[in-house]
Amino acid sequence: MNNLNLTDEILEKEISQAREAAKLADSQEPRAQSVHYNTQEKQIVLKLKNGTTFLFPPNLIQELVSASDQDIADVEITPSCEGLHWEKLDVDLSIPSLLMGIFGTKLWMAKLGSKGGSVTSELKAKAARNNGKKGGRPKKNCV
């Protein structure tokens, strides 16, 4: 076994440094203030300590896509205020990841991305017809 020579002085210094690091992280990183599920709008409403509010539909979240409204509503903030937790579903989400638009694994995100491109609407069809009359989709100009 290693002899670390851990004195009370060293321990207190390390605790003090850890508290300072936590205080800095709390002031700079997104931390949850409150969270609830709006069943009428089908949106999870996350209020952050910096005054911003982030809304997202649970069907974007890989682990929540097949969960009931009742199970989704049973959400809580983790003790560090850095995540969301659903005890019954055994689901934990990182708030920084959610804010970056990461809602699941790479495969799940690719599946979400492919759905976005396949959505049809009259406006999208009209734009495609107009582009076709001009010779196809316009080329992107690199700046």
Backbone as a ProteinNet text record, in pm:
[ID]
protein_1_A
[PRIMARY]
MNNLNLTDEILEKEISQAREAAKLADSQEPRAQSVHYNTQEKQIVLKLKNGTTFLFPPNLIQELVSASDQDIADVEITPSCEGLHWEKLDVDLSIPSLLMGIFGTKLWMAKLGSKGGSVTSELKAKAARNNGKKGGRPKKNCV
[TERTIARY]
83.7	0	88.2	51.2	129.7	111.5	217.2	211.4	197.3	77.3	49.7	90.9	118.9	152.5	48.7	-77.3	-186.7	-207	-170.8	-185.6	-316.4	-358.5	-480	-465.5	-346.2	-320.3	-339	-282.7	-295.3	-441.7	-509.7	-649.6	-736.2	-716.9	-795.9	-768.5	-643.6	-609.3	-680.4	-681.3	-747	-897.8	-957.6	-1101.2	-1133	-1050.7	-1070.4	-1060.7	-962.5	-946.7	-1066.6	-1116.9	-1233	-1356.6	-1372.9	-1488.4	-1480.1	-1361.6	-1342.7	-1372.4	-1324.8	-1351.2	-1500.9	-1570.9	-1715.6	-1788.8	-1743.5	-1805.6	-1787.8	-1669.5	-1642.4	-1729.4	-1738.1	-1821	-1966.7	-2015.9	-2155	-2184.2	-2085.2	-2107.9	-2095.3	-2029.2	-2002.5	-2075.6	-2112.9	-2174	-2324.5	-2400.9	-2547.1	-2590.6	-2670.8	-2723.3	-2875.1	-2945.2	-3091.3	-3144.4	-3249.3	-3321.4	-3451.3	-3520.8	-3644.3	-3669.3	-3751.9	-3789.6	-3929.8	-4008.1	-4138.3	-4177.1	-4274.5	-4323.8	-4460	-4470.7	-4597.2	-4669.6	-4768.5	-4836.1	-4921	-4973.9	-5054.5	-4969.1	-4852.2	-4762.7	-4667.3	-4664	-4570.7	-4426.8	-4391.3	-4257.6	-4203.2	-4076.7	-4007	-3953.9	-3985.7	-3949.6	-3840.4	-3722.3	-3605.5	-3564.7	-3575.5	-3531.5	-3393.2	-3302.2	-3164.7	-3142.7	-3040.5	-3009.5	-2967.5	-2925.5	-2885.9	-3004.9	-3126.6	-3247.3	-3303.4	-3236.1	-3285.7	-3376.4	-3460.2	-3549.8	-3526.9	-3517.4	-3495.1	-3611.1	-3679.8	-3791.5	-3753.8	-3793.9	-3769.1	-3873.7	-3911.5	-4008.9	-3940.3	-4003.1	-3940	-3919	-3993.4	-3975.8	-3843.1	-3769	-3633.8	-3533.1	-3566.6	-3475.1	-3488	-3378.6	-3377.4	-3443.8	-3410.9	-3461.7	-3604.8	-3659.6	-3795.1	-3897.2	-3852.3	-3939.6	-4063	-4052.5	-4167.7	-4225.7	-4182.6	-4230.5	-4367.8	-4444.8	-4577	-4561.8	-4667.1	-4666.6	-4644.1	-4705.9	-4691.3	-4546.3	-4481	-4340.9	-4250.2	-4277.5	-4196.3	-4211	-4331.6	-4357.6	-4285.4	-4243	-4175.1	-4024.7	-3989.5	-3850.9	-3800.7	-3673.1	-3612.9	-3474.5	-3426.5	-3293.1	-3193.7	-3078	-2975	-2921.1	-2863.3	-2810.9	-2709.3	-2632.3	-2533.9	-2597.6	-2724.7	-2798.8	-2745.5	-2666.3	-2608	-2683.4	-2787.1	-2855.6	-3000.9	-3070.7	-3209.2	-3213.4	-3305	-3311.1	-3455.9	-3479.9	-3608.3	-3582.9	-3618.5	-3591.1	-3656.8	-3787	-3860.9	-3807.7	-3765.7	-3716.6	-3566.8	-3499.1	-3353.8	-3283.7	-3322.5	-3268.2	-3204.5	-3083.8	-3013.4	-2968.1	-2993	-2951.2	-2863.5	-2759.7	-2669.3	-2726.6	-2738.3	-2790.8	-2698.6	-2566.2	-2481.5	-2501.1	-2517.5	-2539.4	-2671.6	-2777.2	-2906.7	-2896.6	-2825.9	-2811.9	-2731.8	-2646.4	-2569.7	-2648.1	-2769.7	-2851.7	-2820.4	-2761.1	-2729.7	-2840.8	-2921.8	-3039.6	-3030.6	-2913.7	-2897	-2763.9	-2752.4	-2629.4	-2607.8	-2490.1	-2461.4	-2560.5	-2594.2	-2690.2	-2828.2	-2870.5	-2999.2	-2999.2	-2890.8	-2882.6	-2885.7	-2819.9	-2823	-2965.2	-3036.2	-3175.5	-3262.5	-3243	-3317.6	-3286.8	-3159.2	-3118	-3178.4	-3186	-3243.2	-3392.5	-3460.3	-3603.6	-3626.7	-3538.9	-3553.9	-3550.4	-3465.9	-3455.7	-3569.4	-3640	-3745.6	-3883.7	-3893.2	-4021.8	-4069.2	-4196.7	-4251.6	-4354.9	-4363.6	-4464.7	-4489.2	-4599.1	-4629.7	-4523.7	-4477.4	-4374.7	-4244	-4206.5	-4084.5	-4097.8	-4215	-4238.5	-4234.2	-4291.1	-4290.3	-4147	-4066.5	-3927.1	-3850.9	-3876.9	-3810.8	-3851.5	-3978.7	-4024.7	-3958.7	-3952.8	-3889.9	-3741.3	-3672.8	-3531	-3512.9	-3605.6	-3599.9	-3610.4	-3694.7	-3710.2	-3581.7	-3502.4	-3377.9	-3258	-3280.9	-3169.6	-3126	-3204.9	-3172.8	-3141.6	-3102.5	-3072.5	-2954.8	-2968.8	-2857.5	-2733.7	-2617.2	-2490.1	-2463	-2401.5	-2364.5	-2234.3	-2229.7	-2108.3	-2026.3	-1903	-1815.2	-1757.2	-1762.5	-1710.9	-1576.6
-117.9	0	124.1	222.7	346.1	431.9	495.1	589.3	727.9	785.7	913.2	1033.3	1012.2	1122.7	1234.4	1196.7	1292	1357.1	1481.6	1553.7	1630.8	1675.2	1756.5	1884.5	1939.8	2063.3	2040.7	1932	1900.2	1872	1797	1763.2	1889	1977.6	2101	2187.8	2191.2	2267	2208.2	2075.6	2010.3	2031.1	2027.1	2052.2	2194.9	2288	2428	2447.7	2383.5	2392.8	2331.5	2220.9	2154.7	2243.3	2309	2399.7	2518.5	2572.6	2683.6	2640	2519.7	2467.3	2446.7	2397.6	2377.5	2510	2610.7	2742.9	2803.1	2787.9	2837.5	2764.5	2633.7	2554.9	2595.7	2617.5	2659.1	2792.9	2881	3013.6	3014.5	2914.1	2916.2	2808.8	2700.5	2589.3	2588	2533.2	2532.1	2442.3	2498.2	2425.6	2442	2334.9	2336.4	2405.7	2481.1	2541.8	2464.3	2431	2353.7	2280.3	2176.9	2101.6	2045.7	2046.3	1980	1942	1854.1	1810.6	1873.2	1951.9	2013.5	1913.1	1845.1	1737.9	1791	1911.9	1968.6	1999.7	2057.6	2095.6	1983.5	1877.2	1765.7	1817.5	1897.9	1958.2	1942.8	1909.3	1913.9	2056.3	2120	2259.8	2263	2304.1	2308.8	2453.7	2500.4	2636.8	2627.7	2710.4	2710.4	2824.3	2809.2	2909.5	3043.3	3044.5	3171.3	3247.7	3198.2	3268.5	3221.5	3133	3085.2	2963.5	2940	2824.9	2746.6	2615.8	2527	2429	2426.1	2334.6	2232.4	2107.2	2006.6	1896.2	1839.2	1730.2	1599.7	1521.4	1398.8	1295.7	1306.2	1207.8	1225.8	1333.1	1347	1264.4	1234.3	1164.6	1014.5	952.6	810.1	726.9	752.6	672.1	705.5	817.3	858.6	839.5	799.7	796.9	708.2	601.5	512.5	522	619.9	635.2	701.8	670.6	732	874.9	954.5	1091.1	1091.2	995.8	987.7	960.4	870.6	840.2	958.3	1026.8	1143.1	1254.8	1271.3	1377.4	1353.4	1231.4	1198.1	1224	1345.6	1385.7	1464.6	1449.9	1527.4	1574.9	1674	1729.6	1651.2	1620	1549.1	1641.3	1585.4	1667.9	1774.1	1746.3	1843.7	1952.8	1936.6	2028.4	2027.6	1925.9	1914.5	1817.5	1754.2	1653.3	1636.3	1557.3	1520.6	1370.2	1326.3	1184.6	1138.1	1021.3	952.6	819.6	812	693.4	568.6	573.7	456.5	406.5	499.3	462.8	431.8	461.3	446.9	524.2	651.4	738.4	859.9	892.1	1012.6	1089.1	1220	1303.9	1417.2	1447.1	1557.1	1686.6	1788.6	1916.6	1978.6	1981.1	2035.2	1961.9	1831	1755	1793.6	1807.5	1848.9	1985.6	2076.6	2211.7	2211.7	2110.4	2097.2	2021	1977	1905.6	1758.1	1701.1	1558.1	1487.6	1410.4	1347.6	1195.3	1139	994.4	954.7	828.2	776	834.5	812.1	859.7	801.2	674.4	609.3	675.5	704	771.2	910.7	983.7	1119.1	1113.9	1014.1	999	969.5	888.2	855.6	981	1062.7	1189.2	1280.5	1288.1	1373.5	1329.5	1200.2	1151	1177.7	1177.8	1210.7	1355.4	1443.2	1585.5	1612.9	1543.8	1564.6	1501.9	1406.9	1338.2	1398.2	1500.6	1563.2	1633.6	1613.4	1677.1	1781.3	1883.2	1986.1	2050.1	2119.9	2187.5	2293.4	2363.5	2466.1	2405.4	2290.2	2222.9	2174.3	2120.5	2073.3	2189.3	2302.8	2421.5	2470.4	2472.8	2515.5	2421.3	2291.4	2194.5	2215.6	2243.4	2269.1	2395.4	2500.3	2625.2	2605.5	2530.4	2501.9	2419.1	2327.4	2245.6	2330	2431.8	2523	2601.6	2620.9	2698.2	2608.8	2479.3	2389.7	2308.5	2307.5	2226.3	2310.1	2242.3	2308.5	2404.4	2526.6	2622.4	2575.9	2606.7	2570.7	2662.9	2605.6	2686.6	2757.7	2885.7	2964.6	2961	2922.8	2924.5	3065.8	3113.3	3247.9	3240
0	0	0	-80	-89.7	34.5	76.8	186.6	125.5	131.8	66.6	150.8	278.7	368.3	359.8	367.5	358	494.6	503.1	629.3	627.9	744.7	754.9	672.5	671.6	597.3	446.6	396	252.4	218.6	303.6	280.3	277.3	369.9	373.7	250.7	205.9	85.6	-36.4	-48.8	-161.8	-158.8	-42.1	-28.8	-69.6	-27.2	-63.1	-214.7	-277.9	-422.8	-495.3	-444.4	-504.8	-494	-380.6	-363.4	-458.6	-476.8	-570.5	-714.3	-750.3	-885.1	-906.2	-805.3	-815.1	-827.7	-753.5	-760	-899.6	-956.6	-1091.2	-1193.5	-1181.5	-1273.9	-1262.8	-1140.5	-1121.6	-1187.4	-1191	-1249.6	-1401.8	-1459.6	-1603.3	-1682.2	-1619.5	-1690.3	-1666.1	-1762.4	-1746	-1630.6	-1542.6	-1427.6	-1424.6	-1391.4	-1388.9	-1264.2	-1284.2	-1172.6	-1149.3	-1259.9	-1249.4	-1380.7	-1372.9	-1492.4	-1471.7	-1579	-1576.3	-1718.8	-1727.9	-1857.9	-1881.5	-1987.7	-2027.3	-2116.3	-2059.9	-2132.7	-2248.1	-2235.5	-2344.5	-2466.4	-2443.8	-2553.6	-2592.7	-2511.6	-2533.2	-2538.2	-2437.1	-2429	-2286.8	-2277.6	-2149	-2135.5	-2023.9	-2000.6	-1894	-1935.5	-1847.7	-1827.5	-1703.6	-1670.4	-1608.9	-1660.9	-1611.9	-1513.7	-1431.6	-1329.4	-1388.4	-1516.2	-1578.7	-1635.5	-1613.3	-1656	-1789.5	-1859.3	-1987.5	-1967.7	-2067.3	-2067.1	-2194.7	-2182.7	-2295.7	-2302.2	-2417.6	-2437.7	-2543.8	-2522.7	-2625	-2613.2	-2727.6	-2724.2	-2683.3	-2597.7	-2551.3	-2661.9	-2771.9	-2879.8	-2953	-2924.6	-2978.5	-2899.1	-2775.4	-2685.5	-2704.3	-2738.5	-2767.9	-2657.5	-2532.9	-2422.9	-2383.7	-2432.8	-2394.8	-2507	-2623.8	-2740.8	-2720.4	-2643.5	-2624.1	-2482.9	-2405.1	-2267.3	-2265	-2162.6	-2146.2	-2093.9	-2112.3	-2058.8	-1908.3	-1839.1	-1693.9	-1654.8	-1726.7	-1696.7	-1730.4	-1840.6	-1878.9	-1775.7	-1723.1	-1625.1	-1493.3	-1468.8	-1343.6	-1355.3	-1391.4	-1413	-1292.8	-1264.3	-1155.7	-1197.7	-1127.9	-1151.6	-1066.6	-1123.4	-1047	-936.8	-831.1	-721.1	-766.1	-870.1	-918.7	-1003.1	-1036.6	-1124.8	-1267.4	-1302.4	-1436.1	-1525.2	-1471.4	-1550.6	-1511.2	-1592.2	-1565.7	-1544.3	-1456.5	-1421.7	-1416.4	-1475.5	-1467.9	-1397	-1270	-1188.3	-1246.5	-1272.6	-1321.2	-1455.7	-1540.8	-1674.2	-1674.2	-1563.8	-1553	-1665.6	-1678.4	-1783.9	-1718	-1762.4	-1718.4	-1842	-1842.3	-1953.7	-1903.5	-1977.5	-1945.8	-2003.8	-1920.1	-1968.4	-2073.6	-2054.5	-2161.5	-2294.7	-2290.9	-2415.4	-2480.2	-2398.6	-2453.1	-2520.6	-2455.6	-2511.6	-2641.1	-2658.5	-2783	-2889.2	-2853.7	-2950.6	-2961.2	-2857.5	-2857.3	-2780.5	-2853.6	-2795.7	-2788.7	-2819.9	-2815.2	-2875.2	-2911.4	-2970.1	-3110.2	-3166.1	-3302.3	-3401.8	-3384.3	-3474.2	-3462.7	-3340.5	-3317.9	-3381.6	-3364.1	-3419.9	-3573	-3631.5	-3777	-3823.8	-3747.7	-3781.3	-3773.9	-3670.9	-3659.8	-3777.1	-3813.8	-3925.1	-4056.5	-4078.5	-4204.1	-4211.1	-4096.7	-4094.5	-4133.6	-4087.9	-4118.5	-4266.9	-4339.6	-4483.7	-4562	-4500.3	-4573.2	-4550.4	-4470.1	-4444.5	-4571.6	-4604.6	-4723.8	-4684.3	-4767.2	-4749.1	-4885.2	-4898.2	-5023.9	-5053.4	-4950.3	-4969	-5019	-4963.3	-5005.6	-5150.7	-5185.5	-5322.6	-5421.6	-5382.1	-5468.7	-5491.7	-5385.7	-5399.2	-5491.7	-5480.7	-5568.3	-5714.4	-5739.3	-5877	-5932.8	-5850.1	-5895.4	-5923.5	-5836.4	-5860.6	-5986.9	-6012.3	-6134	-6259.5	-6256.8	-6371.7	-6397.8	-6293.2	-6306.2	-6331.3	-6347.5	-6373.6	-6252.8	-6147.8	-6031.4	-5908.6	-5806.7	-5679.5	-5699.1	-5646	-5661.8	-5588.1	-5647.9	-5584.4	-5467.3	-5365.6	-5249.3	-5280.4	-5245.6	-5263.7	-5135.2	-5145.2	-5027.9	-5012.7	-4892.5	-4867.5	-4804.6
[MASK]
+++++++++++++++++++++++++++++++++++++++++++++++++++++++++++++++++++++++++++++++++++++++++++++++++++++++++++++++++++++++++++++++++++++++++++++++

